[in-house]
Amino acid sequence: MKILVTGGAGFIGSNFIRHILTTERDVSVVNFDKLTYAGNLENLRDVENDSRYTFVKGDIADAAAVDAVMKGVDAVVNYAAETHVDRSIMDPKAFLATDIMGTWTLLEAVRRHNIPRMIQISTDEVFGEIMEGEADEQAPFRPRSPYAAAKAGGDLLCAAFHETYKTPVIVTHACNIYGPYHYPEKLIPLAITNLLEGKPVPLYGDGSQIREWMHVSDHCRAIAEVLRRGKSGEVYNIGTGERISNLELLQRIAAILGKDESAIHRVADRPGHDRRYALSHQKVSSELGWKPSKTLAEGLPETVAWYREHESWWRPLKSGEYLEYYRKQYKVRDAA
C-alpha cells in the first residue's frame, strides 16, 4: 500500500508516519508537507533513510503539486492543517486557505485519480463547548474560533463530496493530543519547556477549562485502524474520556518537574475560549475495536522525560518568530 500523508512533518503526522512504517512492512509513505513554522523534518530524521519513505515539499492548496504526488497512491491521510487557535484569532486567512481550500483541493484530486481511500484528520473543537454529556458523531457543529470554523468547513466538504460524488472519504474527530515532537506553542510542550528553562507557564483565565487528552501513540493506532477497516462516508470520534482542567494539567506537569504552583502565571483569557470539550468514542470502539491504552498518568511523565532528553530538538524552535510571537501575546494579555 502506498500512503500519501499530508502534513507529515508536523507533530501528529510525523508520529503516524513513524508508527505505520514500524508496524506495517508492506507499505510505503509519501510525506507531502509545506514546511510552515510547525513543519519540521527533524521530526522524522530517524526514518529519512528508509527506502519506503519519501518526502515531497508542497502545499495541499496547490492543485498541480497535489496532482503530481497522487500517482500510484492507495490512500490519503490528511494531517495538513493550520491548528493553533491563538494564531487563527490574530490572522484567520491562512486557516481558511489550508483547512478549507486545501481540503477541497485534496478531495478533487482523490476524485480525479480514483484514490480508494481518504482520511480527514479533524478536531473535537468543531463541536464547540460541550457543557454537559459528550458529543457523538451526530452532534451539530458549533465552532467558536476561526480555527474550529475552518476545520468544520473542511469536514463538511468531505461529507458533501461523499454524498455528491461518492468520494471514499472518512472524517475523524480527536480530542487534545500530546506526546513527543509537539511544537512548543501548544499547552503541554510550552509548559514543559518553559519550566525546564526556569520560566513561568502562562494559564488563560482561571484555568477551569476542561479538556480531554490522548497520547499521540493511541491516536496513531486509531487512524491505522480507520485506514484498514473504516467505512467510507462515516465519521469516527477518537477520544479517551480522560478530562481535566487546564489548571490541574499544569499543576501535574509542575509537580513532575519538582515545581510548585507559583510557576503558573495567569494571563487574561482569550476571546471565545471554549469551557469544556467531551467526545464519545463508543462508535470507534464498538465498530473498529480501538480503545485508548495509555492514561495521562502514564503518558505525561513519559512526555516530560522526552522533552528533558531532547533539548536539542525544542530549544531552536523557541527562538526567532516563536519568541517574538509569545512576547507580544503575553505583553498584551498579561493580567494585572
C-alpha positions in Angstrom: 0.0 0.0 0.0 1.2 3.5 -0.9 0.0 6.2 1.5 0.2 9.9 0.9 0.4 11.6 4.3 -0.1 15.3 4.0 1.3 17.5 6.8 3.6 14.6 7.7 6.3 16.8 9.1 4.1 18.1 11.8 3.5 16.7 15.3 0.8 14.1 14.7 1.6 13.4 11.1 5.2 12.6 11.9 4.2 10.3 14.7 1.8 8.5 12.4 4.4 8.0 9.7 6.8 6.5 12.2 4.0 4.3 13.5 2.9 3.0 10.2 6.5 2.3 9.0 7.2 0.5 12.2 4.1 -1.7 12.3 3.5 -2.4 8.6 6.1 -3.9 6.3 4.2 -3.8 3.0 3.7 -0.1 3.0 5.4 3.0 1.5 4.8 6.6 2.6 5.0 9.9 0.7 5.2 12.8 3.2 3.8 15.9 1.5 4.3 19.0 3.6 4.6 22.7 3.0 7.1 23.1 5.9 5.4 26.0 7.6 6.7 27.1 11.0 5.3 23.9 12.6 6.6 21.5 9.9 10.0 20.1 10.9 11.9 17.4 9.1 13.9 16.8 12.3 10.7 15.0 13.5 11.5 12.2 11.0 15.3 12.1 11.0 15.2 8.5 12.2 13.2 7.3 9.2 14.5 9.6 6.4 16.8 6.8 5.0 14.1 4.2 5.0 13.6 3.1 1.4 9.8 3.1 1.9 9.7 6.8 2.9 9.8 9.8 0.5 9.5 13.5 1.3 7.9 16.0 -1.2 7.6 19.6 -0.3 4.3 21.1 -1.3 1.1 22.8 -0.4 -2.2 20.9 -0.3 -3.9 24.0 -1.8 -1.7 23.8 -4.9 -3.7 21.6 -7.3 -0.8 20.9 -9.7 1.5 19.9 -6.8 -1.2 17.6 -5.4 -1.9 16.0 -8.7 1.8 15.2 -9.1 2.0 13.3 -5.9 -1.3 11.4 -6.3 0.0 8.9 -8.9 0.0 5.4 -7.6 -1.4 6.3 -4.2 -3.8 3.9 -2.5 -4.8 6.2 0.4 -4.5 9.8 1.5 -4.3 10.7 5.2 -4.8 14.5 5.6 -3.0 15.8 8.6 -2.1 19.1 6.9 -3.8 22.0 8.7 -3.3 25.3 10.5 -4.2 24.4 14.1 -3.2 27.0 16.7 -6.3 28.8 17.9 -4.4 31.9 19.0 -3.0 32.3 15.5 -6.4 31.9 14.0 -7.8 34.7 16.1 -4.9 37.0 15.0 -5.0 36.1 11.3 -7.7 33.6 10.1 -6.7 33.8 6.4 -4.1 31.0 6.4 -6.6 28.7 8.2 -9.2 29.2 5.6 -6.7 28.6 2.8 -5.3 25.4 4.2 -8.2 23.9 6.2 -10.9 24.6 3.7 -9.4 25.2 0.3 -6.6 22.7 0.9 -9.1 20.0 1.9 -11.2 20.8 -1.2 -8.1 20.5 -3.4 -7.3 17.1 -2.0 -10.9 15.9 -2.4 -10.9 16.9 -6.1 -7.6 15.1 -6.6 -8.9 12.0 -4.9 -11.9 12.0 -7.1 -9.9 12.6 -10.3 -7.3 9.9 -9.6 -9.8 7.4 -8.2 -7.9 7.0 -4.9 -9.6 4.2 -2.9 -9.5 6.0 0.5 -9.0 9.4 2.2 -8.9 10.0 5.9 -9.6 13.6 7.1 -8.0 14.3 10.4 -10.1 16.8 12.4 -10.8 18.0 15.9 -13.4 18.0 18.7 -13.3 21.8 18.5 -15.8 21.7 15.6 -18.5 20.8 18.2 -17.8 23.9 20.3 -18.5 23.9 24.0 -20.0 20.6 25.4 -21.1 21.8 28.8 -22.9 18.5 29.7 -22.5 15.0 28.4 -20.5 14.0 25.3 -20.5 14.9 21.6 -21.1 11.8 19.4 -20.7 11.7 15.6 -24.1 13.2 15.0 -23.6 16.3 17.2 -24.1 19.6 15.4 -21.1 21.8 14.6 -20.9 24.9 16.7 -17.4 26.3 16.1 -16.4 29.3 18.3 -13.0 30.2 16.8 -11.7 30.8 13.2 -9.6 27.6 13.5 -12.6 25.5 14.5 -14.8 27.0 11.8 -12.2 26.3 9.2 -11.9 22.7 10.3 -15.7 22.4 10.3 -15.7 23.7 6.7 -13.3 21.1 5.6 -15.2 18.3 7.3 -18.5 19.5 5.7 -16.8 19.4 2.3 -15.8 15.8 2.9 -19.4 14.9 3.8 -20.7 16.7 0.7 -18.1 15.0 -1.6 -19.1 11.6 -0.3 -22.8 12.3 -0.8 -22.4 14.0 -4.2 -19.5 12.1 -5.9 -19.3 9.0 -3.6 -15.7 10.1 -2.8 -14.4 7.4 -0.4 -13.6 9.8 2.5 -13.7 9.2 6.2 -13.7 12.0 8.8 -12.2 11.6 12.3 -12.5 14.0 15.2 -10.0 13.7 18.0 -9.6 15.2 21.4 -6.5 17.1 22.5 -3.3 15.1 21.7 0.1 15.2 23.3 3.4 13.5 23.2 6.9 13.7 21.6 7.6 16.2 18.7 4.8 18.5 19.8 5.6 22.1 18.6 6.2 24.1 21.8 3.5 26.7 21.3 0.9 24.2 22.5 -0.1 24.0 26.2 1.8 20.8 27.3 5.1 21.3 25.4 5.0 25.0 26.2 4.6 24.3 29.9 7.3 21.6 30.0 9.9 23.6 28.1 9.2 26.8 30.0 9.6 25.0 33.3 12.8 23.4 32.0 14.1 26.8 31.2 13.1 28.2 34.6 10.4 30.4 33.1 6.7 30.8 34.2 3.9 28.9 32.5 1.0 31.0 31.1 -2.5 30.0 32.0 -5.5 31.5 30.4 -8.1 32.9 32.8 -8.9 30.8 35.9 -7.7 27.6 34.2 -11.1 25.9 34.7 -11.4 25.0 31.0 -11.9 21.2 30.7 -10.0 19.3 28.0 -9.9 15.6 27.1 -6.4 14.2 26.5 -4.9 11.4 24.4 -1.3 10.3 23.9 -0.3 10.6 20.2 0.6 6.8 20.1 -3.1 6.0 20.8 -4.2 8.4 18.0 -1.8 6.7 15.6 -3.3 3.3 16.4 -6.8 4.7 15.9 -6.0 6.2 12.5 -4.3 3.0 11.3 -7.5 1.1 12.3 -9.7 3.6 10.5 -7.4 3.3 7.4 -7.7 -0.5 7.5 -11.4 -1.1 8.4 -13.2 2.3 8.5 -16.3 2.7 6.3 -16.3 5.3 3.6 -18.6 8.2 4.4 -18.5 7.6 8.1 -17.4 9.8 10.9 -15.4 8.5 13.9 -14.7 10.3 17.1 -11.4 9.4 18.8 -11.3 10.2 22.5 -10.4 8.8 25.9 -12.9 10.1 28.4 -10.0 11.4 30.4 -10.8 15.0 31.1 -9.1 17.5 33.5 -8.9 21.3 33.8 -6.1 23.2 32.3 -5.1 24.3 35.8 -4.9 20.7 37.1 -2.9 19.7 34.0 -0.3 22.4 34.6 -0.1 21.5 38.3 0.6 17.9 37.3 3.4 19.0 34.9 4.9 21.3 37.5 4.9 18.5 40.1 6.6 16.1 37.8 9.4 18.7 37.3 9.6 19.4 41.1 8.0 22.9 40.7 5.0 24.3 42.7 2.0 26.4 41.6 4.0 29.6 41.8 5.4 28.7 38.4 1.9 29.1 36.9 1.3 32.6 35.7 -2.3 33.6 35.0 -3.0 35.8 31.9 -6.2 37.3 30.5 -8.4 34.7 28.9 -8.5 34.6 25.1 -11.7 35.5 23.2 -14.3 32.8 22.6 -12.4 30.3 24.8 -14.5 27.1 25.0 -15.1 25.9 28.5 -15.4 22.2 28.0 -14.8 19.5 25.3 -16.0 15.9 25.6 -16.2 13.2 22.9 -18.0 9.9 22.9 -15.7 7.3 21.3 -18.2 4.5 21.6 -18.5 4.1 17.8 -14.8 3.6 17.0 -14.5 1.2 19.9 -17.5 -0.9 19.1 -17.1 -1.0 15.3 -13.4 -1.0 14.9 -12.2 -2.4 18.2 -10.0 0.6 19.1 -9.6 1.7 22.7 -7.0 4.1 24.3 -4.2 2.3 26.0 -2.1 5.0 27.7 -3.5 7.1 30.5 -2.4 10.6 31.3 -0.8 9.4 34.5 1.4 7.2 32.3 1.9 9.4 29.2 2.5 12.7 30.9 5.7 11.7 32.8 6.9 10.0 29.6 6.4 13.2 27.6 8.1 15.3 30.2 11.1 12.9 30.1 11.2 13.1 26.3 11.4 16.9 26.3 14.0 16.7 29.1 16.1 14.4 26.9 15.6 16.2 23.6 16.5 19.8 24.4 18.4 20.0 21.1 15.1 19.4 19.3 12.9 22.0 21.0 15.4 24.8 22.0 16.0 26.0 18.4 12.2 26.2 18.0 11.8 28.6 20.9 13.7 31.4 19.2 13.1 33.9 16.5 9.5 34.1 15.3 8.3 31.9 18.1 9.7 34.0 20.9 8.6 37.3 19.3 5.1 35.9 18.9 4.7 34.9 22.5 6.4 38.0 23.8 3.7 40.1 22.1 0.9 37.8 23.1 1.6 37.8 26.8 2.5 41.5 27.0 -0.9 42.3 25.6 -2.8 39.8 27.7 -0.9 39.8 30.9 -3.3 40.1 33.8 -2.7 42.8 36.5 
